[in-house]
């Protein structure tokens, strides 16, 4: 990645420029310095103590990234919504895990992305910024390198990465718009399930009913926190489990997976700082339920 120094940025150390202007973390810069990366000014290698001059071309070359032994490239097709040198936005299909786990060691989105990178000869591993459950479909944000990941991770903490979901839940909600504020913790009776509990972590879900039909409701959902299974647990806790959600008591006669889809993603591009907006239509297995 490259930047050209302007008048306001001259006469400061390269180290301070990378920290304060470009948002490098100390960990990210240390990886460049000590693990095989390079810092170049006008094509020549320099140290972080270099004093910047106007019109200097700053270039950072990241070291090759180490991939986990459990992450193997696999030739699996997946829908790419947007891609550039820094980020990848994907429409994750249902029934595909985001990353390998004990229960799903391969055939995951991460395996597919690694193969995609290898085809482009990119020495990256997979940096997941926003993750979805295996059976949830929709938009996922991937950082393509360390700098993007560090920047987007900080943006997540400050609320600059936003997702909106749509879900189909059982019954008709008494309140057509509202907030579910109920702490969530692990269910001691299961290795997978979560439950509402005063001893859990804070969890806040905002919702709005868009349509009611056939004994269920189509709702838009915005998360204020990001707990595991948060949407599924919260709607179950108020008596309206998601259609198709067998883990939390949802009816299984209409869908083979929980009716949950991430249909909107907004973030600030880690390089250009431009606001990026992406939206998706309903997937084929959810749309017929609303007709």
N, C-alpha and C positions, 0 to 999 in steps of 0.2 A: 504494500500500500504506500501511496505517495501523497505528499502535500507540498505546496509552494508557500514559503514564508512571506507574509505581507509586512507592511510598515509597522503595524501594531505589535507584531510578534518578534521583531528583530531585537538583538541584544539581550536575549535570555538564554539560559543554558538549555541544551537539547533535553536534558532530564526533566526540567521544569515544564518545558513545552509539552512533552509527552504526558506528564501527570495532569497539568492544569488545563491545557487546551484540548488535548485529545483523549483525556479521561483514562489513560492507562493506569491500571493498578500496579502496585509494587511487585506483586506476584507475576503479572504478565510481562513487565519489563525485565524482571530477573530471568524469566524463561528465555527471552531474546538474548540477553547478555551471556548466560552461562550454559545454555543447552543447544548451541549450534546456530542461533540466529545471527542477524547482522543489522547494524545501524549504519546507514549510508547518507552522506551529504554530497549531492552532485555526483553520485556514482562512486565516491570514495568512502571507505570504512572509517568511522570515527568513534569516539567514546561519548558517554552521556555528558561529559564536561565541555563539549563543543559549544561555542557561543554562536548563536544563530545570526545570520545576516539576511537582509532583504533579498528576496528572489532565490534563496537557497531551496533546493529540492530535497526534502527529507523523505527517505525511504526506509521502511521497516520490513525486514525479511524474517518471518517467523521460522523457528526450527521445525523439522518434521515432527509430527505428533505421534505419540505412542498409542497404539490401539490395544485394547484389552484382548487377551487370548480368547475370550468368549464371544468376541465380535468378529464374525467372518463375513466377507462380502458374498452376497447371493443374488443371482440375476432374477429379481422380482420386480415386476412393473408396478409403478405407483404414480398417482396423478400429481404432477407439479403445477402449482398455480402461479408461482413466481420464483425466479432465480436470478441472482447476480453474483458478483465475486464475494459477497459478504453474508448473504442470507438465503435461505431456502424456505418457501412456504408451500406446504403440502396439504392436499385433501386426503386425510387418512381414511381408508376404507374401514368398515366395520369388520370385526373378527380378525384384526391384525394388531398384535401387541406393538407398542411403541419401541421398546427396547427388550433385549433378551432377559429372561428370568428363569428360575428353576422350572416353572410350569410351561414356559414357552421359550426354549433355548435358541430357536432359530426361526426363520420365516417371518422376522419382524421388520418393521419399517427401518430400523437402524441397519439391519443386514442389507436391505435394498439400497439405502443411501450410500453405504460403503462401496457397493458395487458401482453405483452411479459415479462416485468420486474417482474410483480407479479407472473408469472409462475416460475420465477427463484428466487423468494423471495428477490428481490433487492429493497431496500427502496429509490429508486431514482425518480426524476421527469424527464421531457424531456428537455434536453439542446440542442437546434438546433444551429449548427455552420453555416451551409450553407443551405439556404432555397430556394425552388422553388415555382413558381406560381402553382395554382391548376391544370391547364391543361398542364403544362410543365412536362415532364418525365425525369428520370435519377438519377444520383448519388447525394445523400445527406449525409452529415457528421453530426453525432450526438455524443456529448460528454456524457458519461454515469454518470459522477459525477462532483462535483464542481471544482476539481483540473484540470481535463481534459478540462472543459469548459473555465476556466480562462486562461489556457495555450494556447489553440487553438484560443481563442478570441484575445489574444495579437499577435499570429502568423498571424492572418488575417490582423491585422492593419499594419504589417510589410511585407506583401506579401508572407508569407510562406505557405499559403493555396491557392491553385490555382485550377480553374475549366476551362474546355474547353467545349464549346457547339457546336452542329451542328444544322443547321436550313435550311429549304427550303423556299426560298423567290420568289416572283413573278418577272418574267422578267430576263434579262441578264444584269449584272452590267457592266458599261463601264470600271471601274477600277477593275481588277480581284483580286487585293490585296490592302488593304488600311486601313485607320483609320477614324472613324467617331468621331469627337470631337465637341459635341453640348450639351450645358447645358439642363437639364430636370427639369420641375416643374409640379405641378398639373394642369390639365385642368379645368378651372373654371366652365365649362359647365357639368362636370361629377364628381361623387364621386369616380370613379374607374380610369378614364383615366389620363395619363400623356401626356405631350407635350414638344417639344423643345422650349426653350425660353431663351433669354439672361439673364433673371432674375432668372433662375433656378440654380441648383447645377451642378457643373462640372461633365460631363459624357463622358467617352472615351471608344470606342469599336474598337477592331482590328478584321479584317476579312480576309479570303482568300477563293476565289471560288475554289471548288474542282471539280465540274462537272456541266455541263449545259445540260438540256434536257427538252423537252415538254413545252418550254416557261417559265421555271423557273430555279433557280440556287440552287445548294447544296453548302452551305458555312460552313467553320469552323470559330468559333467565340471565341475570348479571351477578357474578360473584364478587363479593368484597374481600373474601378470604379464599384460600385454595386448599381445603382439606381433602384428603382421599375420600372419594365417593360422596362428596358434599351434597350435590344436587339430589342424588338418589336417596341418601339418608334423610335429608331435610323434608322432601316431599312425602316419604314414607312416614315420617314422624307426625305429620299433620293429617294422615289418613288418605293420602293420594299418591300411592306408589306409581312409578313410571310403568307404562305398558311394556311388557316384554322383559321386565327386570326380575328374573327368577330368584336372585339372591335376596331381594328385599320385598318379595311377595307380590310382584306385579303379574297381571294376567298374561298368559303365554299363548292365547289363541289368536292373536292378531300379528305378533312379531316374534322373531326368533332371537331378538336381543333387545336391550333397553332402548326405548325410543328417545334417544338423546343425541344431539348433533351440534357441534360448534360451527355456527354459520357466519360469525363475524369476528375479524381480528384487526386490531389497530395497534401500531407501534411506531416509534421514531427510528428511522433508519440509522444504524450505528455509525455510518460514515457521513452521509449527507445531512442527517438530522431531519430530513423530510418526513412528514407524517404519511405513513403507509396504511391504506385501508383495503381490506379484502372482505367480500361477502360471497356466500354460497347459497344455492337453492336447496330445498329439502332433498334428501336422498330418496331413491326409488322405493325403499321399503317403508318410509314414513309418509310420503305424500298421499298415497291412496287412503289412508285412515282419515283424511280431512275432507274427502269428497262425499 
